[in-house]
Amino acid sequence: MMKISVHAALFLFVVAGLLRDVPPAVPDVVAYSFSAPSSPSSEETTGPIYQAGDCPAIQQHFTNNPIPVGAIDTDNGREIIGWEIWCDDLMLLEDGMKAVDPANQRTILRSFGHIKVHYAS
């Protein structure tokens, strides 16, 4: 009888372990759009900021609303590994890694200058 109880207890421990909530092995992927009008990086958002406060306002805007490194660019489905914000030919901010291969870079023109995005290979 004791042998059956031990086996039953072990079985219940195994079943309980299988049923517990286990976090996914892959974290949720964040999508990021440079072209959606509501995006912090869109021309619709950044144009008025630049007109109102020039490059210091753009720098403050991207300091408060950084482009998420590791996100997926919704325009091309590629992973963002880094970015640079250029205003009037001066680099204001950067984050993440830089892709050396031009095939893994994208330049997005804006009224203030451009955003250079670096992608994973």
C-alpha positions in Angstrom: 0.0 0.0 0.0 2.9 2.4 0.8 4.5 1.7 -2.5 1.3 2.8 -4.3 1.0 6.0 -2.3 4.6 6.9 -3.1 4.0 6.3 -6.8 0.7 8.3 -6.7 2.4 11.2 -4.9 5.3 11.2 -7.5 2.7 11.1 -10.3 0.9 14.1 -8.8 4.1 16.1 -8.5 4.9 15.4 -12.2 1.4 16.4 -13.3 1.4 19.5 -11.2 4.8 20.5 -12.6 3.5 20.1 -16.2 0.4 22.1 -15.5 2.0 25.1 -13.9 2.3 28.3 -15.9 5.7 28.3 -17.6 6.9 31.6 -19.2 7.5 31.3 -23.0 11.0 30.5 -24.1 10.8 33.4 -26.6 9.8 36.8 -25.3 7.1 38.8 -27.1 8.4 40.6 -30.1 7.8 44.4 -30.2 6.8 45.8 -33.6 7.9 49.4 -34.5 6.7 51.5 -37.4 8.6 54.5 -38.8 5.8 55.3 -41.2 2.5 55.1 -39.2 1.3 58.6 -38.5 1.1 58.0 -34.8 4.7 56.7 -34.6 7.1 58.9 -32.6 9.4 58.6 -35.7 6.9 59.6 -38.4 7.1 62.8 -40.3 3.6 63.7 -39.0 5.0 63.6 -35.5 8.6 64.9 -36.0 7.9 67.7 -38.5 5.9 69.9 -36.2 8.4 69.3 -33.4 11.3 70.4 -35.6 9.4 73.5 -36.8 8.6 74.5 -33.2 12.0 73.9 -31.6 14.6 72.9 -34.2 17.3 70.3 -33.4 17.2 70.6 -29.6 13.5 69.7 -29.7 14.2 66.7 -31.9 16.9 65.6 -29.5 14.6 65.9 -26.5 11.8 64.1 -28.4 14.0 61.0 -29.2 15.5 61.1 -25.7 11.9 60.7 -24.4 10.8 58.4 -27.1 13.7 56.2 -28.1 13.4 53.7 -31.0 13.3 50.3 -29.3 16.4 48.2 -30.0 15.4 44.6 -30.7 12.1 45.6 -32.1 10.9 44.5 -35.6 10.6 47.2 -38.2 7.0 46.8 -39.6 8.0 48.3 -42.9 10.4 45.5 -43.8 10.2 42.8 -41.0 13.8 43.2 -39.9 15.2 43.4 -36.4 16.5 46.8 -35.3 19.9 46.5 -33.6 20.7 50.2 -33.5 19.8 53.7 -34.7 21.1 57.2 -35.2 19.2 60.5 -35.3 20.7 63.2 -37.6 19.5 66.8 -37.5 20.9 69.4 -39.9 23.9 67.1 -40.6 24.8 66.6 -36.9 24.3 63.3 -35.2 22.2 64.0 -32.0 21.6 60.6 -30.6 22.5 57.0 -31.2 21.7 53.7 -29.5 22.6 50.0 -30.0 25.0 48.5 -32.5 25.9 49.7 -36.0 25.7 47.5 -39.0 28.7 47.8 -41.3 27.1 46.3 -44.4 25.0 48.9 -46.2 22.5 46.1 -47.0 21.7 46.1 -43.3 21.2 49.8 -43.0 18.3 52.1 -43.9 18.2 55.9 -44.1 14.7 57.4 -43.5 14.5 61.0 -44.6 12.7 63.5 -42.4 12.3 67.3 -42.5 14.8 67.6 -39.7 17.4 65.4 -41.4 17.3 61.6 -41.2 17.1 58.5 -39.1 19.6 55.8 -39.8 18.5 52.4 -38.8 20.8 49.4 -38.4 19.4 45.9 -38.8 20.6 42.4 -37.8 22.3 40.4 -40.5 
